[in-house]
Amino acid sequence: MIQFYFLSIVCNTLAGYALTRNTDDLDDIARQAPFTLSAHNLPFRLLLGLLSLVTGLFKLLSAIDLPFAGDLIPALTGIGSGLLLLYDYYAKTSTLTTASKLGSFLTEKNTKKGFGVWSCAIAALHFLFPEMLLF
């Protein structure tokens, strides 16, 4: 469907941009406005993560107009960026102190920045080549 094609491009681009931003200053939640459209705002990142995850899942389920392989990479990228944003929100707001190796890997700057660049690149390729086999 054309709606999920558009949402996939927008969500992958915004989630990629949010993942490439530095999140060191996200610790001070009290000074932030309740909701602003900024990559540094935690509620916006939560909403963007949920929207990216749901769009990626629905894009996997509604592969009617384009071949399934053409929707696979952008859908998995949306799911991955949504999960990274949701985990980042959880890591910033949780009071638990247990740290795992996977959790520390997912919250590293290089991991998030690399996946953010990947997400923006996939969104751009999916926009430029909508009916290609892999994008």
Protein Blocks (a to p, Z undefined) as FASTA:
>chain_A
ZZlmmmmmmmmmmmmmmmmpccklmmmmmlpcfbdcdfkbmklmmmmmmmmmmmmmmmmm
mcmkbcfklmmmmmmmmmmmmmmmmmmmmmmmpcbfbdcfklmmmmpmklmmmmmmmmmm
mmmmmmmmmmbmkZZ
